[in-house]
Amino acid sequence: MSSGDIVYIFIVLVLLLASVYVVLYFMKKMMFKFEGGKGNQIPISVVAVKGILPKRYVSVVKVLDNYYVLGISDSNITLLDKADAEAIKDYDSLQSDDVNMRFADFLKKSLKKK
């Protein structure tokens, strides 16, 4: 194998990598357009997260004006319940002395049967 062959292989490799990069770049741009762009994004915020086991969490998420209690693990996310806005206000108004107690109180209030 001569040095000309090595240069040729290197040039082909660079062109191949550049073409893959260009294709991925345009795919990402096109996917963003199909999802509706930045103007149609729904405001989602995480209110609280509490780890209950390794890699397992209970989370309170606000979507628009609704609050949801979610169970989160490695493989899935489960809707546990829809939380009351009053329970969220109570959660926010509690003192930050005992975080574990605050979250437990919040879960008790938000998971009550209606």
Secondary structure as GFF3:
##gff-version 3
##sequence-region A 1 114
A	DSSP	alpha_helix	3	34	.	.	.	ID=ss1
A	DSSP	three_ten_helix	38	40	.	.	.	ID=ss2
A	DSSP	beta_strand	44	53	.	.	.	ID=ss3
A	DSSP	beta_strand	56	63	.	.	.	ID=ss4
A	DSSP	beta_strand	66	72	.	.	.	ID=ss5
A	DSSP	beta_strand	77	83	.	.	.	ID=ss6
A	DSSP	alpha_helix	85	93	.	.	.	ID=ss7
A	DSSP	alpha_helix	99	110	.	.	.	ID=ss8
###
